Amino acid sequence: MNRKIPFLFLALFFLTHFACKSEQMYSLSINDYQIKIHYDDNKNETGFSIFSNDKKILSSDSFFLQTAYDQPQVKMQMGQHDFGDDRLDWQSFSYFKISKNEKDNAVLLKAFDSKESHIGTITILSEKPNQIQMKFSPKNNNFNRMKLLFECQENENYLGFGEQTDDVIHRGHTIPIWVSEGGIGKVESKDNPNYFYPITGLLHDTYYPLPFFLSTKGYGLLLNTTYRSVFDMCDTQKDVYSIEIWENTFDITLYINDNPKEIIRMFAYDNGKPKLPPPWAFFPWNDAIYGQSNVMRVAKKIRDNNIPSSVIWTEDWIGGSTITSGIYNLHYDYDI
């Protein structure tokens, strides 16, 4: 008998055995949700998906967690900010140890770097109906930026991000969440700063940014942070959206419901509803500057002519002066 035949069968056995073991799938339940996690030994990749009643809510094929370290040289003029060239060396983490905390009914993903050092733990849990929380607890301070990457599903669109004046649908946009002077007009540029900085604003400069968006796939996502963040909504990669967080942790809430009004209701209940403004806020406003005497002159003219007005908005309350060529300059203190 040919001795090579047993060795051939043995080789085939090990090949098929380890090939079957190369990709592992974990499925864990949290209340009404299913967390499905797959790990591919051959590619050293971990991906995960969140389902609600077999409907995919959120997913990532691989490398959904990245970290980096940066010390940006931030400049500010007239309320606008220049964050410079922000090209970072992102490190991807694809190795996770997966477990379930039965006491808290939570899924734990312990992330490890290429040297098998534990960098932190992602906790996925559901403490309220129709909500999922994803939280990251770091083990060290070797990084101060994080990035999460998720799938842009087919025909999925995104609305929100606070006061955005450029569009309603934000798929294909990169939106920085940072309070900024809006500028005089805006340019459609991804550069920072634009050519006319700090006079003209960038596309998403806004006084009221909000790290929250509504997906047409039946969920809303809130990043609970006061730090700067950047939402790349299928812009750099057409099939991936990313959330860049300027700190070494993250706290995300998913609001899940097929009715957008219910998502907004849950979001408002958690974060507070605005109070109804007083009646004078809904009547015409007028603007007057150039000092107290001129403001009083404008107020008298409005009253004498019975012009509807509830407010005089005076921008130079902090002071102003006339400079070259008769240009009136407001004395803002942007460092307050």
C-alpha positions as semicolon CSV with decimal commas, in nm:
position;residue;x (nm);y (nm);z (nm)
1;M;0,000;0,000;0,000
2;N;0,125;0,348;-0,086
3;R;0,221;0,526;0,242
4;K;0,143;0,864;0,087
5;I;-0,231;0,792;0,084
6;P;-0,281;0,803;0,469
7;F;-0,083;1,125;0,485
8;L;-0,298;1,267;0,208
9;F;-0,617;1,183;0,400
10;L;-0,465;1,330;0,717
11;A;-0,376;1,652;0,538
12;L;-0,725;1,678;0,392
13;F;-0,875;1,621;0,739
14;F;-0,676;1,904;0,898
15;L;-0,743;2,133;0,601
16;T;-1,120;2,084;0,612
17;H;-1,128;2,088;0,993
18;F;-0,949;2,421;1,030
19;A;-1,121;2,571;0,727
20;C;-1,455;2,506;0,895
21;K;-1,323;2,658;1,217
22;S;-1,173;2,967;1,046
23;E;-1,495;3,168;1,058
24;Q;-1,690;3,170;1,382
25;M;-2,036;3,314;1,437
26;Y;-2,179;3,424;1,770
27;S;-2,543;3,516;1,824
28;L;-2,655;3,668;2,153
29;S;-2,989;3,816;2,252
30;I;-3,054;4,133;2,452
31;N;-3,422;4,177;2,523
32;D;-3,582;4,210;2,177
33;Y;-3,255;4,243;1,987
34;Q;-3,006;4,000;1,840
35;I;-2,635;4,076;1,835
36;K;-2,458;3,870;1,568
37;I;-2,080;3,872;1,570
38;H;-1,853;3,694;1,324
39;Y;-1,481;3,639;1,346
40;D;-1,267;3,526;1,051
41;D;-0,938;3,365;1,160
42;N;-0,794;3,370;0,809
43;K;-0,853;3,743;0,759
44;N;-0,823;3,829;1,130
45;E;-1,142;4,033;1,104
46;T;-1,434;4,084;1,339
47;G;-1,768;4,226;1,229
48;F;-2,101;4,256;1,399
49;S;-2,466;4,329;1,326
50;I;-2,764;4,434;1,536
51;F;-3,105;4,297;1,439
52;S;-3,455;4,379;1,560
53;N;-3,709;4,109;1,473
54;D;-3,478;3,985;1,195
55;K;-3,448;4,336;1,051
56;K;-3,090;4,459;1,025
57;I;-3,045;4,788;1,209
58;L;-2,671;4,841;1,220
59;S;-2,381;4,637;1,083
60;S;-2,012;4,638;1,008
61;D;-1,829;4,375;0,806
62;S;-1,485;4,424;0,960
63;F;-1,243;4,667;1,123
64;F;-1,527;4,867;1,274
65;L;-1,309;5,011;1,553
66;Q;-1,004;5,234;1,495
67;T;-0,789;5,456;1,718
68;A;-0,530;5,728;1,669
69;Y;-0,339;5,995;1,861
70;D;-0,319;6,359;1,758
71;Q;-0,228;6,702;1,893
72;P;-0,397;6,941;1,648
73;Q;-0,288;7,302;1,620
74;V;-0,629;7,468;1,631
75;K;-0,658;7,828;1,515
76;M;-0,957;8,053;1,571
77;Q;-1,048;8,388;1,417
78;M;-1,379;8,569;1,441
79;G;-1,555;8,260;1,573
80;Q;-1,440;8,026;1,293
81;H;-1,193;7,744;1,350
82;D;-0,906;7,600;1,149
83;F;-0,815;7,245;1,257
84;G;-0,534;7,211;1,003
85;D;-0,442;6,898;0,812
86;D;-0,607;6,615;1,001
87;R;-0,464;6,309;0,825
88;L;-0,400;6,054;1,097
89;D;-0,241;5,713;1,117
90;W;-0,545;5,510;1,218
91;Q;-0,492;5,171;1,380
92;S;-0,761;4,910;1,318
93;F;-0,862;4,655;1,580
94;S;-1,001;4,329;1,456
95;Y;-0,942;4,091;1,747
96;F;-1,208;4,078;2,016
97;K;-1,289;3,846;2,302
98;I;-1,665;3,805;2,319
99;S;-1,868;3,732;2,631
100;K;-2,204;3,804;2,790
101;N;-2,268;3,960;3,127
102;E;-2,578;3,774;3,241
103;K;-2,631;4,004;3,540
104;D;-2,660;4,319;3,328
105;N;-2,782;4,130;3,019
106;A;-2,498;4,288;2,819
107;V;-2,264;4,174;2,542
108;L;-1,897;4,253;2,603
109;L;-1,640;4,293;2,325
110;K;-1,285;4,319;2,464
111;A;-1,063;4,481;2,200
112;F;-0,696;4,384;2,159
113;D;-0,418;4,536;1,950
114;S;-0,165;4,352;1,733
115;K;0,050;4,284;2,041
116;E;-0,250;4,125;2,213
117;S;-0,272;4,411;2,464
118;H;-0,620;4,485;2,592
119;I;-0,708;4,844;2,489
120;G;-1,064;4,856;2,614
121;T;-1,410;4,700;2,621
122;I;-1,725;4,771;2,420
123;T;-2,043;4,707;2,618
124;I;-2,369;4,659;2,428
125;L;-2,688;4,658;2,635
126;S;-3,054;4,758;2,629
127;E;-3,173;4,932;2,945
128;K;-3,489;5,086;2,798
129;P;-3,748;4,962;2,546
130;N;-3,658;5,035;2,183
131;Q;-3,309;5,148;2,279
132;I;-2,959;5,002;2,260
133;Q;-2,652;5,151;2,427
134;M;-2,296;5,099;2,303
135;K;-2,025;5,217;2,540
136;F;-1,646;5,194;2,527
137;S;-1,426;5,187;2,839
138;P;-1,053;5,241;2,764
139;K;-0,774;5,058;2,943
140;N;-0,505;5,320;2,872
141;N;-0,448;5,671;2,737
142;N;-0,240;5,575;2,433
143;F;-0,496;5,729;2,199
144;N;-0,727;6,032;2,201
145;R;-0,926;5,968;1,885
146;M;-1,166;5,688;1,801
147;K;-1,349;5,595;1,484
148;L;-1,642;5,360;1,431
149;L;-1,732;5,231;1,084
150;F;-2,073;5,098;0,981
151;E;-2,240;4,983;0,663
152;C;-2,432;5,230;0,447
153;Q;-2,731;5,019;0,357
154;E;-2,894;5,035;0,016
155;N;-3,141;5,325;-0,014
156;E;-3,055;5,442;0,339
157;N;-3,060;5,818;0,397
158;Y;-2,967;6,031;0,697
159;L;-3,132;6,344;0,840
160;G;-3,041;6,562;1,136
161;F;-2,710;6,686;1,281
162;G;-2,869;6,995;1,433
163;E;-2,902;7,323;1,244
164;Q;-2,779;7,236;0,894
165;T;-2,866;7,482;0,618
166;D;-2,719;7,307;0,314
167;D;-2,958;7,013;0,273
168;V;-3,206;6,780;0,441
169;I;-3,054;6,450;0,322
170;H;-2,691;6,415;0,433
171;R;-2,581;6,094;0,262
172;G;-2,258;6,173;0,079
173;H;-2,162;6,453;0,323
174;T;-1,893;6,483;0,590
175;I;-2,030;6,682;0,884
176;P;-1,810;6,814;1,167
177;I;-1,995;6,865;1,493
178;W;-1,845;7,184;1,635
179;V;-1,997;7,522;1,718
180;S;-1,872;7,779;1,468
181;E;-1,950;8,121;1,330
182;G;-2,148;8,065;1,011
183;G;-1,961;8,324;0,809
184;I;-2,089;8,543;0,527
185;G;-2,204;8,287;0,274
186;K;-2,072;7,933;0,250
187;V;-1,850;7,741;0,010
188;E;-1,888;7,375;-0,083
189;S;-1,540;7,271;0,018
190;K;-1,398;6,985;0,224
191;D;-1,081;7,186;0,285
192;N;-1,027;7,344;0,624
193;P;-0,993;7,638;0,615
194;N;-1,138;7,759;0,286
195;Y;-0,977;8,027;0,075
196;F;-1,180;8,307;0,232
197;Y;-1,131;8,199;0,598
198;P;-1,238;8,350;0,834
199;I;-1,494;8,553;0,634
200;T;-1,680;8,288;0,436
201;G;-1,809;7,977;0,613
202;L;-1,771;7,616;0,517
203;L;-2,072;7,411;0,411
204;H;-2,153;7,270;0,758
205;D;-2,046;7,560;0,981
206;T;-2,332;7,614;1,224
207;Y;-2,423;7,770;1,558
208;Y;-2,612;7,458;1,665
209;P;-2,451;7,129;1,563
210;L;-2,586;6,809;1,716
211;P;-2,426;6,461;1,712
212;F;-2,758;6,294;1,633
213;F;-2,907;6,168;1,309
214;L;-3,218;5,988;1,193
215;S;-3,184;5,696;0,952
216;T;-3,457;5,596;0,707
217;K;-3,388;5,234;0,810
218;G;-3,577;5,278;1,136
219;Y;-3,324;5,405;1,389
220;G;-3,177;5,723;1,530
221;L;-2,818;5,745;1,656
222;L;-2,696;5,978;1,930
223;L;-2,330;6,020;2,019
224;N;-2,332;6,135;2,381
225;T;-2,035;6,371;2,390
226;T;-1,945;6,739;2,422
227;Y;-1,618;6,681;2,236
228;R;-1,569;6,748;1,864
229;S;-1,684;6,469;1,634
230;V;-1,694;6,415;1,258
231;F;-1,966;6,216;1,078
232;D;-1,858;6,090;0,734
233;M;-2,189;5,973;0,590
234;C;-2,090;5,748;0,296
235;D;-1,871;6,029;0,160
236;T;-1,513;5,896;0,162
237;Q;-1,636;5,539;0,113
238;K;-1,969;5,500;-0,065
239;D;-2,068;5,188;0,130
240;V;-1,941;5,291;0,476
241;Y;-2,021;5,571;0,717
242;S;-1,785;5,656;1,000
243;I;-1,809;5,841;1,329
244;E;-1,485;6,006;1,443
245;I;-1,475;6,094;1,813
246;W;-1,218;6,333;1,959
247;E;-1,171;6,145;2,286
248;N;-1,067;5,796;2,396
249;T;-1,414;5,669;2,478
250;F;-1,762;5,671;2,330
251;D;-2,122;5,642;2,446
252;I;-2,382;5,581;2,175
253;T;-2,758;5,539;2,202
254;L;-2,964;5,379;1,926
255;Y;-3,334;5,466;1,919
256;I;-3,516;5,197;1,723
257;N;-3,863;5,236;1,575
258;D;-4,015;5,232;1,226
259;N;-4,197;5,556;1,307
260;P;-3,962;5,858;1,290
261;K;-4,189;6,055;1,524
262;E;-4,141;5,790;1,792
263;I;-3,763;5,811;1,753
264;I;-3,775;6,189;1,798
265;R;-4,008;6,148;2,098
266;M;-3,765;5,905;2,268
267;F;-3,471;6,131;2,190
268;A;-3,651;6,436;2,331
269;Y;-3,763;6,246;2,642
270;D;-3,403;6,143;2,719
271;N;-3,237;6,474;2,640
272;G;-3,500;6,730;2,729
273;K;-3,761;6,925;2,535
274;P;-3,714;7,296;2,463
275;K;-3,941;7,527;2,656
276;L;-4,195;7,731;2,462
277;P;-4,042;8,077;2,405
278;P;-4,224;8,382;2,543
279;P;-4,479;8,558;2,315
280;W;-4,241;8,840;2,215
281;A;-4,016;8,585;2,041
282;F;-4,284;8,524;1,776
283;F;-4,327;8,890;1,676
284;P;-4,112;9,097;1,435
285;W;-3,762;9,189;1,546
286;N;-3,559;9,490;1,436
287;D;-3,186;9,549;1,428
288;A;-3,009;9,865;1,543
289;I;-2,639;9,934;1,608
290;Y;-2,396;10,232;1,626
291;G;-2,433;10,288;1,999
292;Q;-2,702;10,366;2,257
293;S;-2,819;10,698;2,116
294;N;-2,888;10,551;1,772
295;V;-3,062;10,247;1,921
296;M;-3,295;10,480;2,118
297;R;-3,357;10,685;1,801
298;V;-3,460;10,370;1,610
299;A;-3,685;10,258;1,899
300;K;-3,862;10,597;1,901
301;K;-3,914;10,587;1,525
302;I;-4,066;10,239;1,548
303;R;-4,309;10,351;1,821
304;D;-4,400;10,680;1,656
305;N;-4,488;10,502;1,332
306;N;-4,669;10,208;1,496
307;I;-4,432;9,960;1,332
308;P;-4,494;9,607;1,469
309;S;-4,186;9,510;1,669
310;S;-4,119;9,330;1,995
311;V;-3,739;9,334;2,008
312;I;-3,447;9,551;1,901
313;W;-3,149;9,328;1,843
314;T;-2,834;9,532;1,898
315;E;-2,518;9,346;1,801
316;D;-2,274;9,602;1,940
317;W;-2,380;9,562;2,302
318;I;-2,014;9,490;2,380
319;G;-1,898;9,797;2,190
320;G;-1,793;9,903;1,842
321;S;-1,593;10,161;1,653
322;T;-1,554;10,301;1,304
323;I;-1,233;10,197;1,130
324;T;-1,082;10,273;0,788
325;S;-1,322;10,374;0,508
326;G;-1,616;10,411;0,745
327;I;-1,639;10,037;0,825
328;Y;-1,800;9,980;1,164
329;N;-1,619;9,710;1,361
330;L;-1,784;9,516;1,645
331;H;-1,570;9,455;1,953
332;Y;-1,644;9,087;2,003
333;D;-1,442;8,889;2,256
334;Y;-1,435;8,541;2,103
335;D;-1,223;8,399;2,384
336;I;-1,503;8,425;2,642
